[in-house]
């Protein structure tokens, strides 16, 4: 890439594909720092269940946006876009490259291409919608969004209450449909972007998901879930693993059922991640084992 511009190296892929280890290796080779674009790893109370980098890994290379929030904090993708752009402008004074790694496609997209300007959440409205969700479940949110914005309802992940809540909020706050406010126009960036994706054979990825789940249990995931259980209605905890462990703690599932469910839902989550990332033609895909090929590709394009 013949340019004097700085470069953001973006490493994406499904959960358990080896992104964290590879990002560490690349950051050490390039002598730079890492930005996490995994929205589940922002929260300091839940490092085990979100497979956040370990203390040892964090000591090897400086990481940003890992454990920087509390599960009680409100944070959204617009804030993330602003915070990352502000951070890297400072870091460009030191580094020619930075690495952003993660599995949250919307957050990656916000940094690379920008996100539409939408109103900040209204606290009273958010509280009202959360009460609706708690009282009547996700189906109530689906029905409300379907009425307010049938076009967006067709494309949204209807299993993700955060996405449903946000879209409903915007519709009610603005009086317009969420879909009409999403222009999807890319914002120019002052830096180059190289996007790389990690892809594994489905069977191997599933095996890694199962092994990692068992390892996380050994590291104390259940104890971690117990510690945050009093806050189970926080949006940050409405994610794979915690819902199942909370069901176990409340006697709604056996231990074996909870573990099986976590593994099944994590596989589904990985599949959704890949569906999202595969839509991006800018991503060049690699097997994580082919490190020499990845490094050569980077050298050819930096």
Beta strands, then each sheet from edge to edge (+ up, - down):
strand 1: 7-13
strand 2: 34-36
strand 3: 63-64
strand 4: 97-102
strand 5: 192-198
strand 6: 284-286
sheet 1: 3+ 2+ 4+ 1+ 5+ 6+
end
